[in-house]
């Protein structure tokens, strides 16, 4: 089995890949990274969304002379958006190696780009037109370039950049390594490769096709700071029986599992740090219904045979489309329908569109459910339970009790009171059921706050922030439980309403916060 470790990569790069959530190489990475490390010219034929940026980014960072601040690698991309994306990814790969990456593209001032180049750039990523301009101005020196990448070459051809690309290739030293990546290789691209590449190896990766048409694929646009909040609302709306949630890293899995458990969900974590006994224990609980949610990394979930998974949720998008296919294929098995949900940050829309092109499908966009939506969903579920109970037949003793009460009270009031007793489960009804059962002291509502010890918050910070931001009296705030990444705060229902109305104005230790009624453990 090919791993990043077996490729002989430096510790700095392995550490960066781990922090990025790359557990193992994608097919294009497995086949191209060793060849590029050997110095071979290469034609990589692969769809966008297969992990090809890391396929050339990893060996570029590995082969750099880190003592030199001169431009040693040049990557050409057809669009400004792709240039920025490639620049961000190579910057992450070179994070612990101190690599200096500079993107240059149209629409950004020349002065800013010239200053960045003057300060020293080892890797330059740019669009053909802007790179050509800098060459002509003398502000981009390419005489020390030893690695050259043409990314999405067929798209550069379609956009009329081939002449610009040839001009740039003629201004790069002949003694260089050249890599061409393209989804297709039409004649002009083949001709370009014959002219400018030396004995290239052709690597062709055919993406897997989506073969699970019964899966309902949807996505929600979510900012990073609101992900957990959004996830819990989605879970409450979906009413899933058995859910697998995927994260990119082991640390992320542990953090999410802890957050879900704190909010009252029965969630279990599974990743590479668990031994076989622990894995078996986690899987048995999940299969037996002892836990409703399994939070996993890609590698940890591979090979798991789990039936009746109703939902798969991508808390983090995977690095390539094949991983997405593997993930969502865990639902909708044996002819059943399933739902695959992805939480998408605005920066990931380009990756999403590329993924859709590869899979020849469109994910349905849905608006994030509000707290009112969740409350309505819970009321509908309660109605269904009551209807089912009526269909089963009501016991005569209960019917007789209702008839006795009906002599003094309205039948609607009797039914409403019975429901309230059922929902409150015998608790003091001073707690307003408008916020549901939150696990607070009688008469109070327990609120979830997305700051904790790691944000260095103190009870005084919380009281001050809520009092100033929501206009409530600090004295009404009850029990405060601070955990590493979140906090529980109890307060009366009237104070809660003010807090929720003014949540956008609440700032604690300089940070905007999210608050919502908690779920009981």
QUIBELMO-V295685 format. One record per helix or strand of 3 or more residues. SS is the DSSP state (hx for helix, st for strand). FROM is the first residue (numbers start at 1). TO is the last residue. If there is no record, write none. Layout:
SS;FROM;TO
SS;FROM;TO
This chain:
hx;5;7
hx;11;20
hx;27;37
st;42;45
hx;52;63
st;73;76
hx;80;93
hx;95;97
st;101;104
hx;110;118
st;123;126
hx;128;137
st;147;150
hx;153;158
hx;162;170
st;177;182
hx;187;196
st;201;204
st;215;221
hx;224;238
st;243;246
hx;250;262
st;267;270
hx;276;288
st;293;296
hx;298;301
st;311;314
hx;321;328
st;338;344
hx;346;359
hx;371;392
hx;396;406
hx;411;424
hx;433;435
st;445;449
hx;453;455
hx;459;470
hx;474;476
st;480;482
st;487;491
hx;493;501
hx;503;505
st;515;517
